[in-house]
Amino acid sequence: GIAASAVDVSAQQPVTDTALQFIGNWARDRSVPRGDCGDAKDERGNPIQDCSTPMRDFPMNDRARAWLKYYDELQSPHLNECAAITVPNLLGDVRPFAISFKTDRVVINYEQMNIIRDVWMDGRKHPPATDLFQQGHAIGRWEGDELVIETTNFTFDPEGIDDHYHFPSSVRKKVIERYKLVKPDLMTITITLEDPVFMTKPFTYVHQWVRSKQPLVGWWECDPEITRTEMRLTAPVKYPGSDK
């Protein structure tokens, strides 16, 4: 985080009545599609399905296309090492999440991989670009009745934009999330994604969530040795001799 001297207390966003309406557990609205993977196929020749990011019209550049030709499943940090996924993957996941508030932050607890995000609402700025975090650094603000979250300072992630499509993100990734209650029990998250290393222009899309009374599951265990063994047994070997 940033030292207290760098925090503008006067800019702290209060926990308002509007904010309180976001508190609770949220589950994916399964009445609308999650994401369109386009016509992409995996290394077995099977269609890639259920992307968390709509990839059919995604503005990828030539560098991204070259990456997709190069990449294989055995490089996946999520499938091979139990590494947690990041936004925007988390925003299109099938598992629920919970929103709560503290005086200086929004806390988002994802059932997926036990991930907890702190979104700072106390007026602080992002740290220098040299300071990088797997989940990035998130700051939030209120714009009317919308909660707006801006996240930057990510590490490089081989699957940082979509883990089904194996689409990467760079340290220049920037994610803007706009949370809006369209009904008391229905929330939209409008996502604007930027990454000039792999994208030709920003891209905006929407996910939809419904309020849930179901509790999140308990702690999610993942053993890298087990997942790594499963990958070696099931993943196509694109580069023989390099699967150790």
Backbone as CSV, one residue per row, in Angstrom:
resi,resn,N_x,N_y,N_z,CA_x,CA_y,CA_z,C_x,C_y,C_z
1,GLY,0.812,-1.192,0.000,0.000,0.000,0.000,0.851,1.249,0.000
2,ILE,0.217,2.399,0.156,0.898,3.682,0.126,0.943,4.240,1.539
3,ALA,2.012,4.921,1.867,2.168,5.499,3.199,1.022,6.450,3.501
4,ALA,0.712,6.578,4.796,-0.422,7.411,5.198,-0.267,8.850,4.741
5,SER,0.964,9.327,4.651,1.194,10.713,4.248,0.769,10.968,2.819
6,ALA,0.628,9.885,2.025,0.233,10.042,0.630,-1.277,9.998,0.454
7,VAL,-2.023,9.810,1.545,-3.465,9.686,1.478,-4.116,11.036,1.722
8,ASP,-5.000,11.436,0.812,-5.753,12.672,0.963,-7.047,12.344,1.703
9,VAL,-7.053,12.546,3.014,-8.204,12.168,3.832,-9.452,12.944,3.407
10,SER,-9.276,14.160,2.941,-10.426,14.967,2.533,-11.157,14.368,1.343
11,ALA,-10.462,13.480,0.583,-11.067,12.857,-0.589,-11.700,11.513,-0.271
12,GLN,-11.678,11.123,1.014,-12.219,9.816,1.392,-13.695,9.739,1.041
13,GLN,-14.088,8.618,0.429,-15.459,8.428,0.005,-16.263,7.819,1.147
14,PRO,-17.305,8.475,1.644,-18.059,7.951,2.785,-18.901,6.738,2.402
15,VAL,-19.219,5.918,3.401,-20.123,4.790,3.204,-21.537,5.345,3.278
16,THR,-22.185,5.518,2.132,-23.493,6.151,2.038,-24.598,5.101,2.025
17,ASP,-25.851,5.599,2.037,-26.993,4.681,1.925,-26.944,3.927,0.596
18,THR,-26.471,4.596,-0.457,-26.330,3.916,-1.746,-25.334,2.774,-1.643
19,ALA,-24.226,3.037,-0.965,-23.210,1.994,-0.814,-23.759,0.781,-0.091
20,LEU,-24.582,1.020,0.917,-25.101,-0.090,1.719,-25.950,-1.043,0.884
21,GLN,-26.537,-0.542,-0.209,-27.370,-1.388,-1.052,-26.553,-2.421,-1.825
22,PHE,-25.250,-2.204,-1.949,-24.388,-3.153,-2.665,-23.917,-4.286,-1.755
23,ILE,-24.061,-4.126,-0.454,-23.552,-5.126,0.478,-24.290,-6.450,0.300
24,GLY,-23.539,-7.548,0.305,-24.156,-8.867,0.225,-23.450,-9.756,-0.773
25,ASN,-24.045,-10.920,-1.012,-23.487,-11.899,-1.940,-24.155,-11.765,-3.301
26,TRP,-23.337,-11.941,-4.336,-23.823,-11.787,-5.703,-23.440,-13.013,-6.527
27,ALA,-24.407,-13.512,-7.305,-24.198,-14.692,-8.148,-24.426,-14.305,-9.606
28,ARG,-23.759,-15.009,-10.497,-23.888,-14.708,-11.921,-25.329,-14.845,-12.382
29,ASP,-25.775,-13.893,-13.186,-27.095,-13.970,-13.810,-26.988,-14.900,-15.008
30,ARG,-27.463,-16.123,-14.854,-27.307,-17.139,-15.894,-28.332,-17.015,-17.015
31,SER,-29.187,-15.989,-16.940,-30.153,-15.778,-18.020,-29.522,-15.064,-19.212
32,VAL,-28.293,-14.545,-19.010,-27.584,-13.874,-20.106,-26.246,-14.569,-20.323
33,PRO,-25.732,-14.562,-21.569,-24.452,-15.246,-21.850,-23.299,-14.639,-21.062
34,ARG,-22.321,-15.483,-20.729,-21.143,-15.021,-19.997,-20.145,-14.360,-20.933
35,GLY,-19.830,-15.006,-22.036,-18.834,-14.468,-22.964,-18.801,-15.293,-24.234
36,ASP,-18.495,-14.658,-25.348,-18.438,-15.324,-26.647,-16.981,-15.561,-27.005
37,CYS,-16.581,-16.829,-27.126,-15.190,-17.153,-27.446,-14.894,-17.067,-28.938
38,GLY,-15.889,-16.661,-29.732,-15.668,-16.607,-31.167,-15.527,-17.998,-31.748
39,ASP,-14.681,-18.126,-32.748,-14.471,-19.420,-33.406,-13.161,-20.070,-32.968
40,ALA,-12.610,-19.632,-31.847,-11.315,-20.151,-31.393,-11.413,-21.623,-31.002
41,LYS,-10.324,-22.348,-31.221,-10.244,-23.757,-30.845,-9.018,-23.983,-29.971
42,ASP,-9.101,-25.002,-29.124,-7.974,-25.315,-28.271,-6.965,-26.187,-29.013
43,GLU,-5.934,-26.644,-28.302,-4.864,-27.406,-28.946,-5.300,-28.790,-29.400
44,ARG,-6.474,-29.225,-28.949,-7.026,-30.512,-29.387,-7.942,-30.350,-30.590
45,GLY,-8.179,-29.098,-30.983,-9.079,-28.821,-32.087,-10.523,-28.642,-31.668
46,ASN,-10.779,-28.609,-30.347,-12.142,-28.427,-29.851,-12.444,-26.942,-29.678
47,PRO,-13.691,-26.535,-29.913,-14.047,-25.123,-29.719,-13.819,-24.696,-28.270
48,ILE,-13.240,-23.507,-28.086,-13.103,-22.933,-26.750,-14.450,-22.352,-26.347
49,GLN,-14.904,-22.657,-25.132,-16.233,-22.246,-24.702,-16.188,-21.487,-23.379
50,ASP,-17.247,-20.731,-23.139,-17.502,-20.104,-21.841,-16.405,-19.126,-21.427
51,CYS,-15.951,-18.292,-22.358,-14.975,-17.262,-22.012,-15.603,-16.253,-21.058
52,SER,-14.791,-15.670,-20.207,-15.298,-14.647,-19.285,-15.279,-13.267,-19.931
53,THR,-14.525,-13.120,-21.009,-14.456,-11.876,-21.771,-14.991,-12.145,-23.168
54,PRO,-15.870,-11.303,-23.720,-16.346,-11.526,-25.090,-15.194,-11.374,-26.084
55,MET,-14.762,-12.477,-26.667,-13.545,-12.456,-27.471,-13.790,-12.350,-28.978
56,ARG,-15.024,-12.544,-29.437,-15.273,-12.539,-30.882,-14.851,-11.223,-31.521
57,ASP,-15.183,-10.114,-30.897,-14.875,-8.786,-31.442,-13.784,-8.082,-30.654
58,PHE,-12.982,-8.846,-29.909,-11.959,-8.246,-29.066,-10.872,-7.591,-29.926
59,PRO,-10.455,-6.351,-29.601,-9.497,-5.617,-30.438,-8.041,-6.026,-30.186
60,MET,-7.704,-7.262,-30.508,-6.333,-7.728,-30.300,-5.430,-7.257,-31.428
61,ASN,-4.159,-7.052,-31.109,-3.199,-6.638,-32.132,-2.360,-7.838,-32.599
62,ASP,-1.423,-7.580,-33.490,-0.611,-8.671,-34.046,0.256,-9.333,-32.981
63,ARG,0.700,-8.578,-31.999,1.498,-9.161,-30.912,0.663,-10.199,-30.155
64,ALA,-0.615,-9.876,-29.913,-1.501,-10.815,-29.221,-1.726,-12.067,-30.065
65,ARG,-1.907,-11.908,-31.353,-2.113,-13.077,-32.227,-0.881,-13.971,-32.239
66,ALA,0.281,-13.366,-32.240,1.518,-14.151,-32.193,1.620,-14.910,-30.873
67,TRP,1.207,-14.263,-29.768,1.225,-14.926,-28.466,0.315,-16.151,-28.462
68,LEU,-0.880,-16.014,-29.023,-1.841,-17.113,-29.015,-1.325,-18.308,-29.811
69,LYS,-0.552,-18.055,-30.856,0.040,-19.158,-31.618,1.144,-19.847,-30.818
70,TYR,1.844,-19.057,-30.005,2.976,-19.577,-29.234,2.546,-20.336,-27.985
71,TYR,1.498,-19.871,-27.327,1.147,-20.332,-25.970,0.588,-21.749,-25.975
72,ASP,0.839,-22.484,-24.890,0.214,-23.793,-24.698,-0.225,-23.945,-23.246
73,GLU,-1.049,-24.961,-22.985,-1.678,-25.125,-21.675,-0.666,-25.352,-20.560
74,LEU,0.454,-25.945,-20.876,1.444,-26.234,-19.842,2.109,-24.973,-19.286
75,GLN,1.865,-23.831,-19.920,2.383,-22.571,-19.393,1.375,-21.856,-18.488
76,SER,0.186,-22.415,-18.342,-0.864,-21.746,-17.592,-0.510,-21.640,-16.113
77,PRO,-0.409,-20.434,-15.568,-0.115,-20.304,-14.129,-1.296,-20.739,-13.264
78,HIS,-2.493,-20.726,-13.833,-3.683,-21.070,-13.074,-3.908,-22.583,-13.056
79,LEU,-3.744,-23.214,-14.214,-3.943,-24.659,-14.295,-2.739,-25.431,-13.783
80,ASN,-1.563,-24.838,-13.858,-0.321,-25.554,-13.568,0.256,-25.234,-12.195
81,GLU,-0.117,-24.082,-11.617,0.513,-23.646,-10.374,-0.479,-23.171,-9.316
82,CYS,-1.791,-23.308,-9.575,-2.812,-22.832,-8.630,-2.771,-21.323,-8.426
83,ALA,-2.176,-20.580,-9.358,-2.131,-19.123,-9.226,-3.525,-18.544,-9.418
84,ALA,-3.867,-17.528,-8.633,-5.196,-16.925,-8.695,-5.384,-16.138,-9.987
85,ILE,-6.618,-16.154,-10.504,-6.931,-15.323,-11.650,-7.130,-13.881,-11.187
86,THR,-7.123,-12.954,-12.123,-7.243,-11.533,-11.804,-8.409,-10.922,-12.583
87,VAL,-8.720,-9.654,-12.308,-9.671,-8.948,-13.165,-8.996,-8.678,-14.510
88,PRO,-9.756,-8.780,-15.615,-11.211,-8.913,-15.670,-11.744,-10.346,-15.593
89,ASN,-10.874,-11.374,-15.547,-11.369,-12.741,-15.432,-12.355,-12.895,-14.279
90,LEU,-12.006,-12.337,-13.116,-12.851,-12.476,-11.933,-14.257,-11.912,-12.159
91,LEU,-14.355,-10.870,-12.959,-15.637,-10.201,-13.159,-16.572,-11.012,-14.036
92,GLY,-16.017,-11.980,-14.767,-16.847,-12.835,-15.608,-16.868,-14.270,-15.133
93,ASP,-16.437,-14.501,-13.897,-16.372,-15.865,-13.395,-17.766,-16.404,-13.107
94,VAL,-17.875,-17.723,-13.008,-19.175,-18.352,-12.753,-19.487,-18.422,-11.264
95,ARG,-18.486,-18.197,-10.406,-18.693,-18.343,-8.970,-19.047,-16.998,-8.330
96,PRO,-19.766,-17.037,-7.211,-20.247,-15.806,-6.580,-19.152,-15.028,-5.864
97,PHE,-19.499,-13.815,-5.467,-18.605,-12.992,-4.663,-19.432,-12.176,-3.681
98,ALA,-18.759,-11.616,-2.682,-19.437,-10.822,-1.658,-18.824,-9.433,-1.592
99,ILE,-19.665,-8.425,-1.396,-19.222,-7.039,-1.249,-19.489,-6.578,0.181
100,SER,-18.484,-5.974,0.798,-18.647,-5.358,2.112,-17.852,-4.061,2.133
101,PHE,-18.056,-3.264,3.172,-17.403,-1.964,3.267,-16.710,-1.798,4.610
102,LYS,-15.552,-1.148,4.576,-14.921,-0.607,5.771,-14.868,0.902,5.595
103,THR,-14.401,1.611,6.597,-14.425,3.071,6.514,-13.559,3.611,5.386
104,ASP,-12.485,2.882,5.026,-11.549,3.393,4.031,-11.482,2.566,2.755
105,ARG,-12.332,1.546,2.625,-12.216,0.670,1.459,-13.478,-0.141,1.223
106,VAL,-13.596,-0.633,-0.004,-14.553,-1.685,-0.352,-13.778,-2.996,-0.333
107,VAL,-14.355,-4.028,0.248,-13.731,-5.340,0.283,-14.584,-6.287,-0.556
108,ILE,-13.968,-6.905,-1.561,-14.677,-7.859,-2.418,-14.046,-9.226,-2.219
109,ASN,-14.854,-10.155,-1.753,-14.404,-11.512,-1.437,-14.961,-12.469,-2.489
110,TYR,-14.068,-13.047,-3.297,-14.473,-13.951,-4.369,-14.378,-15.402,-3.910
111,GLU,-15.435,-16.168,-4.201,-15.376,-17.597,-3.911,-14.274,-18.258,-4.740
112,GLN,-14.047,-17.750,-5.950,-13.002,-18.264,-6.825,-11.629,-18.077,-6.177
113,MET,-10.981,-19.173,-5.828,-9.595,-19.181,-5.356,-9.351,-18.353,-4.088
114,ASN,-10.426,-18.104,-3.306,-10.273,-17.410,-2.022,-9.700,-15.998,-2.168
115,ILE,-9.987,-15.329,-3.269,-9.384,-14.024,-3.553,-10.131,-12.921,-2.798
116,ILE,-9.377,-12.025,-2.180,-9.946,-10.844,-1.529,-9.293,-9.606,-2.134
117,ARG,-10.105,-8.687,-2.628,-9.614,-7.426,-3.185,-9.967,-6.274,-2.252
118,ASP,-8.992,-5.443,-1.967,-9.221,-4.190,-1.247,-9.265,-3.062,-2.274
119,VAL,-10.368,-2.343,-2.289,-10.527,-1.194,-3.180,-10.504,0.056,-2.314
120,TRP,-9.436,0.813,-2.405,-9.217,1.939,-1.498,-10.092,3.124,-1.879
121,MET,-10.845,3.621,-0.875,-11.769,4.740,-1.079,-11.341,5.953,-0.260
122,ASP,-10.091,5.994,0.173,-9.628,7.036,1.098,-8.865,8.159,0.412
123,GLY,-8.970,8.252,-0.908,-8.342,9.366,-1.614,-6.927,9.111,-2.075
124,ARG,-6.377,7.942,-1.767,-4.998,7.655,-2.196,-4.927,7.500,-3.714
125,LYS,-3.737,7.684,-4.269,-3.474,7.496,-5.688,-2.835,6.128,-5.888
126,HIS,-2.685,5.758,-7.143,-1.957,4.529,-7.441,-0.474,4.709,-7.115
127,PRO,0.210,3.650,-6.732,1.652,3.747,-6.494,2.405,3.930,-7.809
128,PRO,3.706,4.177,-7.763,4.488,4.315,-9.003,4.356,3.075,-9.884
129,ALA,4.546,3.269,-11.166,4.402,2.169,-12.119,5.411,1.049,-11.870
130,THR,6.452,1.331,-11.113,7.457,0.313,-10.800,6.976,-0.673,-9.740
131,ASP,5.882,-0.340,-9.025,5.341,-1.217,-7.985,4.217,-2.054,-8.584
132,LEU,4.431,-3.358,-8.645,3.487,-4.243,-9.335,2.925,-5.288,-8.378
133,PHE,1.656,-5.675,-8.618,0.964,-6.641,-7.780,0.148,-7.569,-8.674
134,GLN,0.060,-8.830,-8.300,-0.687,-9.767,-9.141,-2.128,-9.306,-9.342
135,GLN,-2.785,-8.871,-8.258,-4.166,-8.416,-8.368,-4.270,-6.927,-8.694
136,GLY,-3.133,-6.293,-8.956,-3.142,-4.876,-9.251,-3.413,-4.042,-8.013
137,HIS,-3.533,-2.738,-8.215,-3.834,-1.793,-7.131,-5.125,-1.092,-7.495
138,ALA,-6.145,-1.208,-6.622,-7.480,-0.718,-6.941,-7.861,0.469,-6.076
139,ILE,-8.362,1.527,-6.710,-8.916,2.671,-6.003,-10.331,2.903,-6.522
140,GLY,-11.214,3.395,-5.639,-12.609,3.559,-6.019,-13.142,4.935,-5.713
141,ARG,-14.298,5.227,-6.304,-14.981,6.494,-6.075,-16.463,6.293,-6.419
142,TRP,-17.268,7.225,-5.955,-18.683,7.214,-6.307,-18.946,8.257,-7.376
143,GLU,-19.667,7.864,-8.412,-20.165,8.789,-9.420,-21.674,8.632,-9.441
144,GLY,-22.362,9.504,-8.707,-23.796,9.337,-8.534,-24.066,8.047,-7.772
145,ASP,-24.871,7.186,-8.357,-25.190,5.914,-7.704,-24.334,4.765,-8.213
146,GLU,-23.262,5.067,-8.935,-22.370,4.034,-9.458,-21.074,3.982,-8.655
147,LEU,-20.660,2.789,-8.323,-19.336,2.560,-7.735,-18.360,2.332,-8.879
148,VAL,-17.341,3.186,-8.966,-16.358,3.104,-10.045,-15.022,2.673,-9.454
149,ILE,-14.458,1.599,-9.984,-13.186,1.054,-9.510,-12.174,1.092,-10.647
150,GLU,-10.999,1.630,-10.356,-9.907,1.674,-11.335,-8.742,0.859,-10.783
151,THR,-8.294,-0.114,-11.565,-7.207,-0.984,-11.123,-6.058,-0.936,-12.128
152,THR,-4.843,-0.692,-11.624,-3.627,-0.647,-12.436,-2.518,-1.381,-11.678
153,ASN,-1.281,-1.237,-12.145,-0.096,-1.789,-11.472,-0.128,-3.320,-11.378
154,PHE,-0.590,-3.963,-12.451,-0.602,-5.420,-12.507,0.771,-5.965,-12.893
155,THR,1.049,-7.185,-12.470,2.163,-7.926,-13.038,1.740,-8.502,-14.385
156,PHE,2.726,-8.934,-15.183,2.407,-9.644,-16.418,1.691,-10.942,-16.074
157,ASP,0.649,-11.280,-16.831,-0.123,-12.500,-16.581,-0.375,-13.192,-17.916
158,PRO,0.111,-14.432,-18.091,-0.089,-15.140,-19.357,-1.546,-15.337,-19.735
159,GLU,-2.459,-15.245,-18.753,-3.891,-15.411,-19.034,-4.687,-14.299,-18.360
160,GLY,-4.115,-13.097,-18.333,-4.659,-12.019,-17.534,-5.902,-11.353,-18.061
161,ILE,-6.291,-11.633,-19.311,-7.530,-11.074,-19.844,-8.607,-12.143,-19.972
162,ASP,-8.226,-13.348,-20.361,-9.173,-14.458,-20.350,-8.411,-15.769,-20.213
163,ASP,-8.757,-16.557,-19.182,-8.014,-17.781,-18.912,-8.498,-18.962,-19.738
164,HIS,-9.676,-18.891,-20.343,-10.113,-19.945,-21.264,-9.479,-19.738,-22.644
165,TYR,-9.431,-18.488,-23.054,-8.866,-18.133,-24.357,-7.341,-18.086,-24.304
166,HIS,-6.798,-18.084,-23.091,-5.344,-17.953,-22.842,-4.815,-16.626,-23.372
167,PHE,-5.596,-15.568,-23.142,-5.207,-14.250,-23.641,-4.464,-13.503,-22.535
168,PRO,-3.274,-12.975,-22.825,-2.418,-12.385,-21.789,-2.757,-10.937,-21.486
169,SER,-2.146,-10.428,-20.420,-2.182,-8.997,-20.131,-0.800,-8.566,-19.669
170,SER,-0.490,-7.305,-19.883,0.838,-6.780,-19.565,0.775,-5.902,-18.318
171,VAL,1.912,-5.339,-17.950,1.968,-4.419,-16.810,1.249,-3.105,-17.110
172,ARG,0.840,-2.912,-18.344,0.119,-1.698,-18.719,-1.396,-1.905,-18.711
173,LYS,-1.847,-3.063,-18.275,-3.292,-3.308,-18.198,-3.947,-2.341,-17.225
174,LYS,-5.098,-1.834,-17.624,-5.903,-0.952,-16.780,-7.357,-1.397,-16.900
175,VAL,-8.017,-1.581,-15.775,-9.394,-2.055,-15.763,-10.268,-1.052,-15.011
176,ILE,-11.317,-0.574,-15.668,-12.308,0.289,-15.045,-13.590,-0.517,-14.882
177,GLU,-14.110,-0.603,-13.648,-15.353,-1.316,-13.369,-16.389,-0.316,-12.866
178,ARG,-17.574,-0.377,-13.424,-18.671,0.496,-12.996,-19.820,-0.396,-12.511
179,TYR,-20.063,-0.377,-11.193,-21.095,-1.198,-10.565,-22.363,-0.358,-10.428
180,LYS,-23.481,-0.873,-10.932,-24.744,-0.137,-10.888,-25.891,-1.089,-10.549
181,LEU,-26.728,-0.692,-9.605,-27.932,-1.453,-9.284,-29.043,-1.007,-10.228
182,VAL,-29.440,-1.867,-11.145,-30.539,-1.542,-12.051,-31.874,-1.928,-11.423
183,LYS,-31.826,-2.861,-10.474,-32.951,-3.229,-9.620,-32.355,-3.564,-8.255
184,PRO,-33.161,-3.626,-7.209,-32.584,-3.923,-5.892,-31.773,-5.216,-5.853
185,ASP,-32.156,-6.201,-6.681,-31.468,-7.488,-6.660,-30.763,-7.804,-7.977
186,LEU,-30.528,-6.780,-8.807,-29.856,-6.983,-10.090,-28.790,-5.909,-10.267
187,MET,-27.556,-6.339,-10.523,-26.423,-5.421,-10.649,-25.695,-5.665,-11.963
188,THR,-25.338,-4.580,-12.635,-24.494,-4.685,-13.811,-23.090,-4.195,-13.469
189,ILE,-22.099,-4.825,-14.091,-20.718,-4.363,-14.003,-20.268,-4.052,-15.425
190,THR,-20.090,-2.778,-15.704,-19.598,-2.363,-17.014,-18.083,-2.243,-16.935
191,ILE,-17.405,-2.977,-17.788,-15.947,-3.100,-17.731,-15.330,-2.418,-18.947
192,THR,-14.383,-1.542,-18.706,-13.578,-0.983,-19.796,-12.142,-1.413,-19.571
193,LEU,-11.620,-2.097,-20.550,-10.311,-2.723,-20.451,-9.338,-2.062,-21.423
194,GLU,-8.148,-1.727,-20.916,-7.081,-1.167,-21.749,-5.804,-1.974,-21.540
195,ASP,-5.097,-2.217,-22.613,-3.748,-2.803,-22.548,-3.089,-2.611,-23.908
196,PRO,-2.399,-1.480,-24.107,-1.825,-1.182,-25.427,-0.765,-2.175,-25.878
197,VAL,-0.250,-3.012,-24.982,0.725,-4.022,-25.397,0.046,-5.106,-26.242
198,PHE,-1.222,-5.432,-25.928,-1.910,-6.522,-26.616,-3.209,-6.101,-27.301
199,MET,-3.615,-4.828,-27.160,-4.886,-4.375,-27.716,-4.688,-3.159,-28.614
200,THR,-5.546,-3.029,-29.619,-5.463,-1.882,-30.521,-6.213,-0.675,-29.984
201,LYS,-7.162,-0.907,-29.069,-7.963,0.178,-28.495,-8.664,-0.348,-27.248
202,PRO,-9.205,0.529,-26.403,-9.971,0.063,-25.232,-11.209,-0.719,-25.665
203,PHE,-11.687,-1.551,-24.754,-12.821,-2.426,-25.050,-13.768,-2.413,-23.854
204,THR,-15.066,-2.223,-24.125,-16.067,-2.145,-23.068,-17.121,-3.223,-23.249
205,TYR,-17.487,-3.874,-22.153,-18.532,-4.899,-22.179,-19.176,-4.955,-20.798
206,VAL,-20.246,-5.736,-20.663,-21.050,-5.730,-19.441,-21.275,-7.159,-18.949
207,HIS,-21.176,-7.340,-17.617,-21.605,-8.576,-16.965,-22.749,-8.250,-16.009
208,GLN,-23.569,-9.256,-15.739,-24.768,-9.052,-14.943,-24.789,-10.043,-13.777
209,TRP,-25.146,-9.530,-12.579,-25.147,-10.350,-11.375,-26.446,-10.149,-10.608
210,VAL,-26.893,-11.201,-9.907,-28.112,-11.126,-9.110,-27.768,-11.369,-7.647
211,ARG,-28.538,-10.759,-6.767,-28.309,-10.936,-5.339,-28.583,-12.387,-4.939
212,SER,-27.772,-12.898,-4.043,-27.886,-14.299,-3.632,-27.946,-14.403,-2.109
213,LYS,-28.759,-15.339,-1.632,-28.830,-15.618,-0.201,-27.943,-16.792,0.192
214,GLN,-27.300,-17.398,-0.803,-26.432,-18.531,-0.534,-25.078,-18.052,-0.007
215,PRO,-24.548,-18.662,1.044,-23.217,-18.277,1.545,-22.125,-18.741,0.587
216,LEU,-20.988,-18.081,0.637,-19.845,-18.549,-0.133,-19.346,-19.855,0.470
217,VAL,-18.716,-20.679,-0.367,-18.179,-21.944,0.137,-16.980,-21.661,1.039
218,GLY,-16.564,-22.689,1.759,-15.405,-22.536,2.622,-14.111,-22.407,1.837
219,TRP,-13.017,-22.524,2.535,-11.694,-22.320,1.942,-11.454,-23.278,0.782
220,TRP,-10.958,-22.740,-0.327,-10.708,-23.516,-1.538,-9.256,-23.965,-1.531
221,GLU,-9.035,-25.279,-1.470,-7.682,-25.826,-1.458,-7.240,-26.186,-2.870
222,CYS,-5.989,-25.899,-3.180,-5.419,-26.266,-4.472,-3.960,-26.659,-4.251
223,ASP,-3.591,-27.847,-4.673,-2.228,-28.355,-4.497,-1.500,-28.282,-5.835
224,PRO,-0.480,-27.426,-5.954,0.233,-27.287,-7.233,0.802,-28.594,-7.759
225,GLU,1.258,-29.472,-6.878,1.815,-30.738,-7.344,0.759,-31.603,-8.019
226,ILE,-0.444,-31.588,-7.472,-1.530,-32.369,-8.068,-1.953,-31.772,-9.400
227,THR,-2.150,-30.455,-9.437,-2.579,-29.835,-10.687,-1.501,-29.966,-11.760
228,ARG,-0.241,-29.864,-11.356,0.848,-29.995,-12.319,0.891,-31.402,-12.904
229,THR,0.662,-32.399,-12.065,0.628,-33.782,-12.548,-0.534,-33.997,-13.514
230,GLU,-1.694,-33.450,-13.184,-2.847,-33.570,-14.069,-2.577,-32.921,-15.415
231,MET,-1.918,-31.774,-15.403,-1.606,-31.093,-16.647,-0.664,-31.927,-17.508
232,ARG,0.341,-32.529,-16.898,1.298,-33.343,-17.655,0.630,-34.557,-18.283
233,LEU,-0.410,-35.070,-17.616,-1.093,-36.264,-18.117,-2.132,-35.939,-19.185
234,THR,-2.678,-34.733,-19.159,-3.815,-34.430,-20.033,-3.550,-33.367,-21.097
235,ALA,-2.619,-32.455,-20.845,-2.412,-31.348,-21.782,-1.600,-31.797,-22.990
236,PRO,-1.974,-31.359,-24.186,-1.142,-31.650,-25.362,0.248,-31.040,-25.201
237,VAL,1.264,-31.781,-25.591,2.636,-31.298,-25.479,3.013,-30.603,-26.784
238,LYS,2.987,-29.288,-26.753,3.283,-28.506,-27.948,4.778,-28.412,-28.190
239,TYR,5.547,-28.433,-27.089,7.000,-28.324,-27.165,7.627,-29.517,-26.462
240,PRO,7.843,-30.627,-27.163,8.381,-31.839,-26.531,9.685,-31.559,-25.785
241,GLY,9.801,-32.184,-24.600,11.002,-32.021,-23.801,10.970,-30.819,-22.876
242,SER,9.912,-30.029,-22.973,9.840,-28.818,-22.152,8.652,-28.854,-21.200
243,ASP,8.154,-30.042,-20.908,6.960,-30.165,-20.078,7.291,-30.550,-18.653
244,LYS,8.520,-30.355,-18.222,8.909,-30.736,-16.857,8.695,-29.584,-15.888
